[in-house]
Amino acid sequence: MLPGGFLYILFVIKSSTEIYLLQSAIHQLHNCEAVHQKTVFVDEKFQGSAIWQGDIEVFELMGHPKAKRCFAWFHSDPGKGVRPVALLERWPIISPQAAIRFAIAFDIPVHQIPEPTDDAEADLRRPS
């Protein structure tokens, strides 16, 4: 087998393992099942400079009372390791790009991000 083919096989294995780990994180964080839909590359810039680049995995949720989709990825913190981030698709998080912007703006671990409420005005308030 050609070296390129070998690398492709390793990429597919790594990718399916990452999807499985993100599905497990979604199940733990949001108490529902997740089916992978697609991968979206996000290149987020601020004033022309890249502040985040990477793949966001989009999952369809089954059994969640308020959300139909979830956006998930792994975040690496120097000195702290890697952690999964899994944000529900609820306003204002309506796309993979919006999920990244939200995570950057709040810069807090995912378990501290509050669940959106049914009250639209409360969704706009930042946690203290």
N, C-alpha and C positions, 0 to 999 in steps of 0.2 A: 504494500500500500504506500502511496506517496506521502511524504511528510505533511503536505497540506491537508490531505484526507484525514490523517491522524489527528491533526489539530482541530479539524472540524468535528470529529467525533468527541474529542475532549470538550469542545465548546458546548455541544448539545447536551452532554452529561452534566456539565457545570450548570447550564441554563435550567435544565429540568430539576436539578437539586435546589437551585435558588427559588424556583417557582414553588416547589413543595415546602420549603422553609417559610416563604411568605404566606402560603395558604395556612400553615400551622399558626403563624403569628396572628393572622386575621381571625382564625378560630378562637385563639386565646383572648385576643383583645376585644373582639366584637361578638363573640358567642354565636357564630353562624358559619355556614359552609361557603367556600369561595371556589369559583371555577374561572380559570385563567381565560381571558378573552384576547388580549393583545399586549404588545410591548410598544411603548411610545418613547422616542428619544426626545428629551427636553434640553434645550440650550437656553438657559435663562441668563439674560444680560442686564446689567445696571450701568447706565451712562456709557454704553459701548463696551464694557468689560464683562467677560464671562464670570458669573458668580456661582453657577451650578451647571454641570453637564452630566447627563446620564440617562439610563433607561428607567422608565416608570412602568410598572406592570399594572394592567387594568384587569380587575376581577369582577365577575358577576356574583352577587351575593344571593344566597338562598337561606331564608329563615330570619333575616334581619327585619325588625318591625318598621324601620324608618328609611333605610337606604337600599338601593338596588345595585349599586356599584361601589367599589373601593379602589383607591390608588395606593400602590405599595412599592417600596424600594428599601434598599439597605443604606444606612447612613454610617459613615466612619468618623468617629471622634478620636483625634490623636490622643493617645494615652488612656482612652476609655474603651476602645474596641469598636466593634460593629454592632449596630442594633437595627431591627426592622422598624420601618415607619409604615403605618397603614391608616390612611385617612378616608373616611366615608365620603361618598359623593352626596353632599348636602350643601345648600347655599351657605357660604360663597365658594365652596370647593366644588366646582362643576366640571373640571377638566384636569388632566395631569399637570398642565402648566399652573393652574390655580392652586393645586395641591402643593407644588414646590414653593410657590410664592407665599402661601400660608405658613408652611413649615419654616421658611427663611424669616418671615416677619416675626413669628412668635419665638423662634429659636429655643424651643423647650422640648424635652423628651415627649414622645407620643403619648405616654400614659398620663401626662399632665394636661393634654389638650382636651378641653371640655367637649362633651357631646353636644352638637347643636340642639337647640330646643325648638319647640313648635312655635314659639314667639319670635317673629322676624326681627323685632328690635333687640331682643336679647342675643340673637345671633351676631349682631354687630358689635356688641361689647367685648372688649378684650378682657381675658382673665387677669386678676390682680396678682 
